[in-house]
Amino acid sequence: MLLEKDENKIPRFSFRPFKIIENIQIASNTFLLVVESANSLDHFSAKPFNFFNIWVPRVDEIPLSIAYQNGKRLFFLYKLRGLGTKTLAQQKVGSFIGIKGPLGRGFEPKRGEKWLIVAGGIGIAPIPMLIKRALELDAKLDIFWGVRVSTEFFDIAKIFGLPSKAWSIVRVSEDCMADFCGLVIDAIRSVNVDKYDGIIAIGPQEMLKTFCKQYGEGRENTYVSLETIVKCGMGICGSCYIRESEKLLCVDGPVFRCSEVAKQLEGASA
C-alpha cells in the first residue's frame, strides 16, 4: 500500500548533522552505516522505502534507502559502487555527515496482509524496516533474496534484532551456495503468486524489467522499487522523472506499479 505524500517539507529538505556510530563491512562489498542525531527525531518517523540523501563532504550526495530506525538512530545498508560510496566507507566513527530526509513515499502492507518480496543484491536494504512494520501490522512477508555469490549474504535478523515471527526468507545465489541455485526470478517460478495480497521487487533494473514482464501484466498489486538519479529530493529539479509520465521518483516513488513504469524499464539491459 502506497502511503500518502508527506507535505511537511521543512526540515526534511534541509541537511542535518548526524554522528557516525558505526560504519562497518558486514558482507562482500557491503557496509552497515549507523548514525545518530544530536536532536530528537520525534517530528518524523521514517517509513519503509523512504530514502535519505547522505552528504559526503567535498564528494557527493548519495541517496540511500532507510534500513531501520531506532529512536534517534538511523541505519543504512550500502554497497561500494563509485567514489561516493567508497568515500562514505572511509568515514570514521565519531565524525559527522549531513543527512536530508526522509524523502519519497512510504510503502507497507495493510493489516493482516501477506506479501511476496523479491530482492536482488543490495535491494535487500529497505527490507528490515518493512519487516519491522509488518510485525506491527500483523502482516506476513515471504522474502526471496538473490545474490551473485553467497559471500554477499548477511544475517538480517541478527543485525537488526528481528524476531522470526511474520517473515520467512529464502536465499538464492548464482554460485549455488544457498537455499536455491540460480537467479531469484527463477526461484519464485514455483511460487503461487496469486495467494499473496501483493508482490514487490527491489533490485537491479534489468531484474525489475524481467519481473514486471512475468508478473506485472494484468495485476495491479505488482510493484517495483526503482533507483535513478536524485538531486534536490523536492520534485523541483526533475532529475528523477519517470520516463513518459508526470511522476517523479523523489515525491511519487520510489515504489510504483509495474504498469506505471513500463517505459522506464524498457531501457534496462536484457
Stockholm file with secondary structure:
# STOCKHOLM 1.0

chainA/1-270         MLLEKDENKIPRFSFRPFKIIENIQIASNTFLLVVESANSLDHFSAKPFNFFNIWVPRVDEIPLSIAYQNGKRLFFLYKLRGLGTKTLAQQKVGSFIGIKGPLGRGFEPKRGEKWLIVAGGIGIAPIPMLIKRALELDAKLDIFWGVRVSTEFFDIAKIFGLPSKAWSIVRVSEDCMADFCGLVIDAIRSVNVDKYDGIIAIGPQEMLKTFCKQYGEGRENTYVSLETIVKCGMGICGSCYIRESEKLLCVDGPVFRCSEVAKQLEGASA
#=GR chainA/1-270 SS CBCCCCCCCTTTTSCEEEEEEEEEEEETTEEEEEEEESSCCTTCCCCTTCEEEEEETTTEEEEEEEEEEETTEEEEEEECCSHHHHHHHTCCTTCEEEEEEEESCCBCCCTTCEEEEEEEGGGGTTHHHHHHHHHHTTCEEEEEEEESSGGGCCCHHHHHTCCSTTEEEEEEETTSCSSEESCHHHHTTTSCGGGSSEEEEESCHHHHHHHHHHHTTTCTTEEEECCCCCSSSSSSSCTTBCTTSSCBHHHHCSEEEGGGSHHHHHTSCC
#=GC SS_cons         CBCCCCCCCTTTTSCEEEEEEEEEEEETTEEEEEEEESSCCTTCCCCTTCEEEEEETTTEEEEEEEEEEETTEEEEEEECCSHHHHHHHTCCTTCEEEEEEEESCCBCCCTTCEEEEEEEGGGGTTHHHHHHHHHHTTCEEEEEEEESSGGGCCCHHHHHTCCSTTEEEEEEETTSCSSEESCHHHHTTTSCGGGSSEEEEESCHHHHHHHHHHHTTTCTTEEEECCCCCSSSSSSSCTTBCTTSSCBHHHHCSEEEGGGSHHHHHTSCC
//
